[in-house]
Amino acid sequence: MHSVMERIPPTPPSAHADRGGSLFVNGVFPRRRTLLIGLAALFGFALTVVWSYEFVDRTIGANVAGALLGHDAATASLGSSFLGIAFALATGVGGTFTACNVAVFSAMAPLAGRMDSRRSRLGRLVRPLGCLAAGSVAVSAVYGVVVALVGTGMPQFQLGPSRHGGFSPSTIQAMVTFGVIGAAMVCLGLASLGLVRDPLARLARRFPNAPLVVMGVLLGGFLVGRPYPLFRRLFHDAAESGNVLYGASAFALQAVGNLVIMSVLFVLLTLLAGRRLGSWLTARPSRASAAIAAAFIAAGVFMILYWDVRMLAMRDLIWYPLAPWA
């Protein structure tokens, strides 16, 4: 027997204007929302069980960055601002593979089918990708300035354990940062299903592309908590330099590097399957809501469980299921 929530019929397309939804809320919601939430959350949880940070950070991230730099990124010299900038861009590309990027990519995918020709689809990609980059680069650059000004007093500079359950200040900062971002993603996912008020609706009525800027802000927020070893090298270099221009530039390029691979994948999807994908989505508009909500909820649950629950298990404070390789 389905729940009351599951028996609610899809909202008619005309309701979108009345609801004043943002880019991620089209006003047409799928019927089995409880099932969708459960499956998305289960996927996010399963990902935390099998996720290996060593494989992602070292096998993928370090190798990609090393290939771009032409030598081992872990031992690369950052003796000049130019080398630091090159290192920032290369390590940004190497650190692309995050749940946040998956969520943004899935949320942007419905845009791919709105244009008729490949040329028009490609031309219309510039603005949404630009909005995403603007939010990410702005947050990253500001954080780079803060790091250069505060220097070694930043929590991310303190790797030793503290009195808070053996967690270092940098780990606590990561747990708080990613937990907040994960909660924001879950909220956006529930809004995409019409279960909570769309937090971006009022802003989107005045600035239609504002949701993409907000997603860029969330992506840029990754640098605030990122414990990625190669980024930590860049962080320490910027903090010790005291150069605000270098800090802002390096962190901004780190954010740009994070967007490169995702942008390429999105462009390829648009060129190769844009019309077919658009037809499939417009045939039943609730499909777009389901895809966007599933992406946000899965990514948000992953980040909350990985950074705020699994992290406790790694300190032997609680039990959490982990794959042998994780």
Contacts in CASP RR format, 6 or more apart in sequence:
PFRMAT RR
TARGET T0000
AUTHOR 0000-0000-0000
METHOD contacts of the structure
MODEL  1
MHSVMERIPPTPPSAHADRGGSLFVNGVFPRRRTLLIGLAALFGFALTVV
WSYEFVDRTIGANVAGALLGHDAATASLGSSFLGIAFALATGVGGTFTAC
NVAVFSAMAPLAGRMDSRRSRLGRLVRPLGCLAAGSVAVSAVYGVVVALV
GTGMPQFQLGPSRHGGFSPSTIQAMVTFGVIGAAMVCLGLASLGLVRDPL
ARLARRFPNAPLVVMGVLLGGFLVGRPYPLFRRLFHDAAESGNVLYGASA
FALQAVGNLVIMSVLFVLLTLLAGRRLGSWLTARPSRASAAIAAAFIAAG
VFMILYWDVRMLAMRDLIWYPLAPWA
2 32 0 8 1.000
3 34 0 8 1.000
5 33 0 8 1.000
5 34 0 8 1.000
6 31 0 8 1.000
6 32 0 8 1.000
6 33 0 8 1.000
6 34 0 8 1.000
6 35 0 8 1.000
7 31 0 8 1.000
8 29 0 8 1.000
8 31 0 8 1.000
8 33 0 8 1.000
9 31 0 8 1.000
10 28 0 8 1.000
10 29 0 8 1.000
10 30 0 8 1.000
10 31 0 8 1.000
10 286 0 8 1.000
11 19 0 8 1.000
11 27 0 8 1.000
11 28 0 8 1.000
11 29 0 8 1.000
12 28 0 8 1.000
13 26 0 8 1.000
13 27 0 8 1.000
13 28 0 8 1.000
13 285 0 8 1.000
15 27 0 8 1.000
15 28 0 8 1.000
16 26 0 8 1.000
16 27 0 8 1.000
16 28 0 8 1.000
19 25 0 8 1.000
19 27 0 8 1.000
19 198 0 8 1.000
19 201 0 8 1.000
20 198 0 8 1.000
20 201 0 8 1.000
20 204 0 8 1.000
20 205 0 8 1.000
21 27 0 8 1.000
21 198 0 8 1.000
21 200 0 8 1.000
21 201 0 8 1.000
21 204 0 8 1.000
21 205 0 8 1.000
22 198 0 8 1.000
22 200 0 8 1.000
22 201 0 8 1.000
22 203 0 8 1.000
22 204 0 8 1.000
22 210 0 8 1.000
22 211 0 8 1.000
23 107 0 8 1.000
23 200 0 8 1.000
23 204 0 8 1.000
23 208 0 8 1.000
23 209 0 8 1.000
23 211 0 8 1.000
23 212 0 8 1.000
24 107 0 8 1.000
24 188 0 8 1.000
24 189 0 8 1.000
24 191 0 8 1.000
24 192 0 8 1.000
24 198 0 8 1.000
24 200 0 8 1.000
24 211 0 8 1.000
24 292 0 8 1.000
24 296 0 8 1.000
25 191 0 8 1.000
25 192 0 8 1.000
25 194 0 8 1.000
25 198 0 8 1.000
25 200 0 8 1.000
25 201 0 8 1.000
25 289 0 8 1.000
26 285 0 8 1.000
26 288 0 8 1.000
26 289 0 8 1.000
27 194 0 8 1.000
27 285 0 8 1.000
27 289 0 8 1.000
28 285 0 8 1.000
28 286 0 8 1.000
28 288 0 8 1.000
28 289 0 8 1.000
29 193 0 8 1.000
29 194 0 8 1.000
29 286 0 8 1.000
29 289 0 8 1.000
30 36 0 8 1.000
30 193 0 8 1.000
30 286 0 8 1.000
30 287 0 8 1.000
30 289 0 8 1.000
30 290 0 8 1.000
31 286 0 8 1.000
33 193 0 8 1.000
33 194 0 8 1.000
33 195 0 8 1.000
33 293 0 8 1.000
36 193 0 8 1.000
36 290 0 8 1.000
36 293 0 8 1.000
36 294 0 8 1.000
37 190 0 8 1.000
37 193 0 8 1.000
37 293 0 8 1.000
37 297 0 8 1.000
39 294 0 8 1.000
40 293 0 8 1.000
40 294 0 8 1.000
40 295 0 8 1.000
40 297 0 8 1.000
40 298 0 8 1.000
40 301 0 8 1.000
41 297 0 8 1.000
41 298 0 8 1.000
41 301 0 8 1.000
43 294 0 8 1.000
43 298 0 8 1.000
44 298 0 8 1.000
44 299 0 8 1.000
44 300 0 8 1.000
44 301 0 8 1.000
44 302 0 8 1.000
44 305 0 8 1.000
45 301 0 8 1.000
45 302 0 8 1.000
45 305 0 8 1.000
47 99 0 8 1.000
47 298 0 8 1.000
47 302 0 8 1.000
47 306 0 8 1.000
48 302 0 8 1.000
48 305 0 8 1.000
48 306 0 8 1.000
48 309 0 8 1.000
48 310 0 8 1.000
48 320 0 8 1.000
49 321 0 8 1.000
49 322 0 8 1.000
49 323 0 8 1.000
49 326 0 8 1.000
50 323 0 8 1.000
50 325 0 8 1.000
50 326 0 8 1.000
51 302 0 8 1.000
51 306 0 8 1.000
51 326 0 8 1.000
52 323 0 8 1.000
52 325 0 8 1.000
52 326 0 8 1.000
55 325 0 8 1.000
56 95 0 8 1.000
56 97 0 8 1.000
57 228 0 8 1.000
57 229 0 8 1.000
57 230 0 8 1.000
60 94 0 8 1.000
60 95 0 8 1.000
60 97 0 8 1.000
61 91 0 8 1.000
61 94 0 8 1.000
61 95 0 8 1.000
61 97 0 8 1.000
61 230 0 8 1.000
62 72 0 8 1.000
62 73 0 8 1.000
62 74 0 8 1.000
62 94 0 8 1.000
62 229 0 8 1.000
62 230 0 8 1.000
64 90 0 8 1.000
64 93 0 8 1.000
64 94 0 8 1.000
64 95 0 8 1.000
65 73 0 8 1.000
65 87 0 8 1.000
65 90 0 8 1.000
65 91 0 8 1.000
65 92 0 8 1.000
65 93 0 8 1.000
65 94 0 8 1.000
65 95 0 8 1.000
65 230 0 8 1.000
66 72 0 8 1.000
66 73 0 8 1.000
66 76 0 8 1.000
66 90 0 8 1.000
68 89 0 8 1.000
68 90 0 8 1.000
68 93 0 8 1.000
68 94 0 8 1.000
69 76 0 8 1.000
69 86 0 8 1.000
69 87 0 8 1.000
69 90 0 8 1.000
73 87 0 8 1.000
73 90 0 8 1.000
73 91 0 8 1.000
73 230 0 8 1.000
74 229 0 8 1.000
74 230 0 8 1.000
74 233 0 8 1.000
76 83 0 8 1.000
76 87 0 8 1.000
77 83 0 8 1.000
78 84 0 8 1.000
78 87 0 8 1.000
78 233 0 8 1.000
78 234 0 8 1.000
78 237 0 8 1.000
81 241 0 8 1.000
81 243 0 8 1.000
81 246 0 8 1.000
81 249 0 8 1.000
84 234 0 8 1.000
84 237 0 8 1.000
84 246 0 8 1.000
84 250 0 8 1.000
85 246 0 8 1.000
85 249 0 8 1.000
85 250 0 8 1.000
85 253 0 8 1.000
87 230 0 8 1.000
87 233 0 8 1.000
87 234 0 8 1.000
87 250 0 8 1.000
88 234 0 8 1.000
88 249 0 8 1.000
88 250 0 8 1.000
88 251 0 8 1.000
88 253 0 8 1.000
88 254 0 8 1.000
89 253 0 8 1.000
89 254 0 8 1.000
89 256 0 8 1.000
89 257 0 8 1.000
91 228 0 8 1.000
91 230 0 8 1.000
91 231 0 8 1.000
91 234 0 8 1.000
91 254 0 8 1.000
92 231 0 8 1.000
92 253 0 8 1.000
92 254 0 8 1.000
92 255 0 8 1.000
92 256 0 8 1.000
92 257 0 8 1.000
92 258 0 8 1.000
93 257 0 8 1.000
93 258 0 8 1.000
93 260 0 8 1.000
93 261 0 8 1.000
94 230 0 8 1.000
94 257 0 8 1.000
95 228 0 8 1.000
95 230 0 8 1.000
95 231 0 8 1.000
95 258 0 8 1.000
96 257 0 8 1.000
96 258 0 8 1.000
96 259 0 8 1.000
96 260 0 8 1.000
96 261 0 8 1.000
96 262 0 8 1.000
97 261 0 8 1.000
98 222 0 8 1.000
98 258 0 8 1.000
99 298 0 8 1.000
99 299 0 8 1.000
99 300 0 8 1.000
99 302 0 8 1.000
99 303 0 8 1.000
100 181 0 8 1.000
100 185 0 8 1.000
100 218 0 8 1.000
100 219 0 8 1.000
100 222 0 8 1.000
100 299 0 8 1.000
100 303 0 8 1.000
101 219 0 8 1.000
101 258 0 8 1.000
101 259 0 8 1.000
101 261 0 8 1.000
101 262 0 8 1.000
102 295 0 8 1.000
102 298 0 8 1.000
102 299 0 8 1.000
103 185 0 8 1.000
103 215 0 8 1.000
103 295 0 8 1.000
103 296 0 8 1.000
103 298 0 8 1.000
103 299 0 8 1.000
103 300 0 8 1.000
104 132 0 8 1.000
104 215 0 8 1.000
104 216 0 8 1.000
104 219 0 8 1.000
104 262 0 8 1.000
105 262 0 8 1.000
105 265 0 8 1.000
105 266 0 8 1.000
105 295 0 8 1.000
106 291 0 8 1.000
106 292 0 8 1.000
106 294 0 8 1.000
106 295 0 8 1.000
106 296 0 8 1.000
107 215 0 8 1.000
107 292 0 8 1.000
107 295 0 8 1.000
107 296 0 8 1.000
108 128 0 8 1.000
108 132 0 8 1.000
108 212 0 8 1.000
108 266 0 8 1.000
109 266 0 8 1.000
109 269 0 8 1.000
109 277 0 8 1.000
109 291 0 8 1.000
110 277 0 8 1.000
110 278 0 8 1.000
110 281 0 8 1.000
110 288 0 8 1.000
110 291 0 8 1.000
110 292 0 8 1.000
111 124 0 8 1.000
111 125 0 8 1.000
111 128 0 8 1.000
111 270 0 8 1.000
112 121 0 8 1.000
112 266 0 8 1.000
112 269 0 8 1.000
112 270 0 8 1.000
112 273 0 8 1.000
112 274 0 8 1.000
112 277 0 8 1.000
112 278 0 8 1.000
113 121 0 8 1.000
113 270 0 8 1.000
113 274 0 8 1.000
113 275 0 8 1.000
113 277 0 8 1.000
113 278 0 8 1.000
113 279 0 8 1.000
113 281 0 8 1.000
114 121 0 8 1.000
114 124 0 8 1.000
114 278 0 8 1.000
115 121 0 8 1.000
115 123 0 8 1.000
115 124 0 8 1.000
116 275 0 8 1.000
118 271 0 8 1.000
121 270 0 8 1.000
121 271 0 8 1.000
121 274 0 8 1.000
122 267 0 8 1.000
122 270 0 8 1.000
122 271 0 8 1.000
125 266 0 8 1.000
125 267 0 8 1.000
125 270 0 8 1.000
127 209 0 8 1.000
128 209 0 8 1.000
128 212 0 8 1.000
129 259 0 8 1.000
129 263 0 8 1.000
129 266 0 8 1.000
130 212 0 8 1.000
131 209 0 8 1.000
131 210 0 8 1.000
131 212 0 8 1.000
131 213 0 8 1.000
131 216 0 8 1.000
132 212 0 8 1.000
132 213 0 8 1.000
132 215 0 8 1.000
132 216 0 8 1.000
132 219 0 8 1.000
132 259 0 8 1.000
133 216 0 8 1.000
133 255 0 8 1.000
133 256 0 8 1.000
133 259 0 8 1.000
134 213 0 8 1.000
134 216 0 8 1.000
135 213 0 8 1.000
135 214 0 8 1.000
135 216 0 8 1.000
135 217 0 8 1.000
135 219 0 8 1.000
135 220 0 8 1.000
136 216 0 8 1.000
136 217 0 8 1.000
136 219 0 8 1.000
136 220 0 8 1.000
136 255 0 8 1.000
136 256 0 8 1.000
136 258 0 8 1.000
136 259 0 8 1.000
137 220 0 8 1.000
137 252 0 8 1.000
137 255 0 8 1.000
137 256 0 8 1.000
138 217 0 8 1.000
139 216 0 8 1.000
139 217 0 8 1.000
139 220 0 8 1.000
139 221 0 8 1.000
139 223 0 8 1.000
139 224 0 8 1.000
139 255 0 8 1.000
140 220 0 8 1.000
140 221 0 8 1.000
140 223 0 8 1.000
140 251 0 8 1.000
140 252 0 8 1.000
140 254 0 8 1.000
140 255 0 8 1.000
141 247 0 8 1.000
141 248 0 8 1.000
141 249 0 8 1.000
141 251 0 8 1.000
141 252 0 8 1.000
141 255 0 8 1.000
142 248 0 8 1.000
143 220 0 8 1.000
143 221 0 8 1.000
143 223 0 8 1.000
143 224 0 8 1.000
143 251 0 8 1.000
144 223 0 8 1.000
144 238 0 8 1.000
144 244 0 8 1.000
144 247 0 8 1.000
144 248 0 8 1.000
144 250 0 8 1.000
144 251 0 8 1.000
145 244 0 8 1.000
145 247 0 8 1.000
145 248 0 8 1.000
146 154 0 8 1.000
147 154 0 8 1.000
147 156 0 8 1.000
147 235 0 8 1.000
147 238 0 8 1.000
147 239 0 8 1.000
147 247 0 8 1.000
147 251 0 8 1.000
148 238 0 8 1.000
148 239 0 8 1.000
148 241 0 8 1.000
148 242 0 8 1.000
148 243 0 8 1.000
148 244 0 8 1.000
148 246 0 8 1.000
148 247 0 8 1.000
148 248 0 8 1.000
149 242 0 8 1.000
149 244 0 8 1.000
150 239 0 8 1.000
151 157 0 8 1.000
151 239 0 8 1.000
151 240 0 8 1.000
151 242 0 8 1.000
152 239 0 8 1.000
152 240 0 8 1.000
153 239 0 8 1.000
154 235 0 8 1.000
154 239 0 8 1.000
155 169 0 8 1.000
155 170 0 8 1.000
155 172 0 8 1.000
155 173 0 8 1.000
156 169 0 8 1.000
156 170 0 8 1.000
156 173 0 8 1.000
156 225 0 8 1.000
156 227 0 8 1.000
156 232 0 8 1.000
156 235 0 8 1.000
157 170 0 8 1.000
157 235 0 8 1.000
157 236 0 8 1.000
157 239 0 8 1.000
158 168 0 8 1.000
158 169 0 8 1.000
158 170 0 8 1.000
159 168 0 8 1.000
159 170 0 8 1.000
160 168 0 8 1.000
160 169 0 8 1.000
161 167 0 8 1.000
161 168 0 8 1.000
162 168 0 8 1.000
162 169 0 8 1.000
162 172 0 8 1.000
164 172 0 8 1.000
165 315 0 8 1.000
165 317 0 8 1.000
166 315 0 8 1.000
167 175 0 8 1.000
167 311 0 8 1.000
167 315 0 8 1.000
170 225 0 8 1.000
170 227 0 8 1.000
171 227 0 8 1.000
171 311 0 8 1.000
173 224 0 8 1.000
173 225 0 8 1.000
174 225 0 8 1.000
174 226 0 8 1.000
174 227 0 8 1.000
174 307 0 8 1.000
175 307 0 8 1.000
175 308 0 8 1.000
175 311 0 8 1.000
177 221 0 8 1.000
177 222 0 8 1.000
177 224 0 8 1.000
177 225 0 8 1.000
178 222 0 8 1.000
178 225 0 8 1.000
178 303 0 8 1.000
178 304 0 8 1.000
178 306 0 8 1.000
178 307 0 8 1.000
178 308 0 8 1.000
179 303 0 8 1.000
179 304 0 8 1.000
179 307 0 8 1.000
179 308 0 8 1.000
181 218 0 8 1.000
181 221 0 8 1.000
181 222 0 8 1.000
181 300 0 8 1.000
181 303 0 8 1.000
182 299 0 8 1.000
182 300 0 8 1.000
182 301 0 8 1.000
182 303 0 8 1.000
182 304 0 8 1.000
183 300 0 8 1.000
183 304 0 8 1.000
184 218 0 8 1.000
185 218 0 8 1.000
185 296 0 8 1.000
185 297 0 8 1.000
185 299 0 8 1.000
185 300 0 8 1.000
185 303 0 8 1.000
186 296 0 8 1.000
186 297 0 8 1.000
186 300 0 8 1.000
186 301 0 8 1.000
186 304 0 8 1.000
187 196 0 8 1.000
187 199 0 8 1.000
188 199 0 8 1.000
188 200 0 8 1.000
188 296 0 8 1.000
189 292 0 8 1.000
189 293 0 8 1.000
189 296 0 8 1.000
189 297 0 8 1.000
190 196 0 8 1.000
190 293 0 8 1.000
190 297 0 8 1.000
191 197 0 8 1.000
191 198 0 8 1.000
191 199 0 8 1.000
191 200 0 8 1.000
192 289 0 8 1.000
192 292 0 8 1.000
192 293 0 8 1.000
192 296 0 8 1.000
193 289 0 8 1.000
193 290 0 8 1.000
193 293 0 8 1.000
198 204 0 8 1.000
200 210 0 8 1.000
200 211 0 8 1.000
200 214 0 8 1.000
203 210 0 8 1.000
203 211 0 8 1.000
203 214 0 8 1.000
204 210 0 8 1.000
204 211 0 8 1.000
207 213 0 8 1.000
219 255 0 8 1.000
219 258 0 8 1.000
219 259 0 8 1.000
220 255 0 8 1.000
220 258 0 8 1.000
222 258 0 8 1.000
223 231 0 8 1.000
223 251 0 8 1.000
223 254 0 8 1.000
223 255 0 8 1.000
231 254 0 8 1.000
234 250 0 8 1.000
234 251 0 8 1.000
234 254 0 8 1.000
237 250 0 8 1.000
238 246 0 8 1.000
238 247 0 8 1.000
238 250 0 8 1.000
238 251 0 8 1.000
241 247 0 8 1.000
269 277 0 8 1.000
280 287 0 8 1.000
281 287 0 8 1.000
281 288 0 8 1.000
281 291 0 8 1.000
309 318 0 8 1.000
309 320 0 8 1.000
310 320 0 8 1.000
310 322 0 8 1.000
312 318 0 8 1.000
312 320 0 8 1.000
313 319 0 8 1.000
313 320 0 8 1.000
313 322 0 8 1.000
END
